[in-house]
Amino acid sequence: MRPRSVGILFNDQGQVLLMLRRKEGRAYATLPGGGIEGEETPAEACVREMLEEVNLTVQVEREVLVLENLGNREHYFLVTWQGGEMRLGDGPEGVRHSEANSYEPAWVSVEQLDAVNLVPEQARGLVRGLAG
């Protein structure tokens, strides 16, 4: 496993951008993000991953959490929207997207985080804290 970088983006209505997933019969949600490549910094990886996954250009505001999750280090960044139209991006998720392994970016209210099963659990508390 390699370190991951994750972006937390809120819209004007206070909703957070999540990736709704269906995989192996399981439904859950994650924050957009992915592996850090080569000599990238975690912040650079966050910007690249947001573009690849959800077609948005973002600016990193600050790192808000470093988490050890399932033996992997994850860097969480609060980001702001700079451009682009939210949709499934042209990165690996767009290529792998299928009925059995689906990816759907969506704006979700903070009150619905439990209903969409946002994982990991620490991400729910983090998003709630940042939204408040």
Secondary structure as UniProt FT lines:
FT   STRAND          4..8
FT   TURN            12..13
FT   STRAND          16..23
FT   TURN            24..25
FT   STRAND          26..30
FT   STRAND          33..35
FT   TURN            38..39
FT   HELIX           42..54
FT   STRAND          57..69
FT   TURN            70..71
FT   STRAND          72..83
FT   HELIX           92..96
FT   STRAND          101..108
FT   HELIX           110..112
FT   TURN            113..117
FT   HELIX           121..131
//
